[in-house]
Amino acid sequence: MKIGVIWFGEDLRCADQGILWRAAQEVDHVVCLYCDEPHNQRPSRYTTQGMSDNRRRFLQQGLDDLAAQLKNLGQTLYVSALDAVTSLTLLLNEVPISHLYRNHHGGWDEQQALKRIATAFPDVRLHIDHGLSLFKPSQLPFDPEQLPVSFSKFRRLVENIDLATLLPAIPSLPPEPVFAIQQVPPWPPTSLNRRLDENSPFTGGEQAAIDQLSDYFSTNLPQHYKETRNELDGWENSTKFSPWLAQGSVSPRQIKASLDVYEGDHGANDSTYWIYFELLWREYFHWYATRYGKQLFLAGGLSGKPAQGSYYAERFRKWSQGNTPYPIVNACMKQLNATGFMSNRGRQIVASCLIYELGIDWRYGAAYFEEQLVDYDVGSNWGNWQYIAGVGADPRGGRHFNLKKQTEQYDPKQRFINKWQGQDFDSQLDSVDAADWPIYPTP
């Protein structure tokens, strides 16, 4: 009798899911496992709390939907509150597991956890799929360790590669083993306290992802995407696919397949291409995280430059609360805190402000985004912050935005600023100096 574990991560879906098909073909029984990493529940070295309420709720909704999808396939989702290495060690010692199925994750912690499990249990057959990316390593015209140093070169090499055909819906999965799973409870736990004050416009899970995919491509919005993508607000101004992509409740290949159908029906233009262009940016950062590992989190990034910026607790608090001398930054941060989302243009603006106006180590901003964003993705988030800070993939050496010019260009009538009360802030940025002496406002 062969028993497999399907180890879910940022891939909370059943559609276009190779690890499910592989397990169905190879084993007699399956355990479906998700590990809700404890570090998400506690402060990091940079921030004041763990995963935000918006991000936590989005995850819970994704797990709810995955549990329902798996139930339709004759399976149960088990969710462990322990870290992945501890959870899998307990499970593999308790149940005679023969196979382990996992999608490749670009994050350093995820890669290290997988290596530790593979080393501790060499007799367990490990199958790694690539359901989080457009391409498998074998499709790339270079070894992932030789990833081009710029996105532009990467894009030119990969943008014409044909993608694999989407996998059909899987009709069923092998049943659970007869052994009782003692260490991990099924999802959802009956004691789960769900918040009702939902501010975020996003609902987690595969069904919501498919609904957004269908809704967006049933309009003419893709034909104008490039013209509207930099708007600071407005549901229809961008695709809004990123939260579900980050959660893995839709695959990038599913989005590309829908885009191809749309272009076949309505014609292609610069805007429809730009949707693919930004999928390729996400793809680049997926392999960027895979390639550079711990360097993604170093102050000097890939550049090896001396650390820039410092930590000013008051300035960082005011930035994170939207209480700086820059109304457009304040509005963006208040939007993020309320909804768990911010436009791509807004992210660039607030990152530039933190690094260049406030003089703060970029990693504090990246960690705060990790805490807050419903579309947090390790490669895209930390890679983009490196890009703005000039320690990553940007050959120009950083991006310092003129906040006055950005306001005039993207919020000339200050509608966005007024909507999010960006004009409300303390007139004095610093109340203490470097020696912690009070700074009194000028009369």
PyMOL commands that set and color helices and strands:
alter all, ss='L'
color gray80, all
select helices_A, chain A and resi 18-26+38-41+53-72+84-94+108-120+137-139+144-146+151-158+206-217+221-228+235-237+242-247+252-266+270-297+313-321+327-339+344-357+362-372+378-389+403-410+415-419
alter helices_A, ss='H'
color red, helices_A
select strands_A, chain A and resi 3-8+29-35+77-80+99-103+125-129
alter strands_A, ss='S'
color yellow, strands_A
deselect
rebuild
show_as cartoon
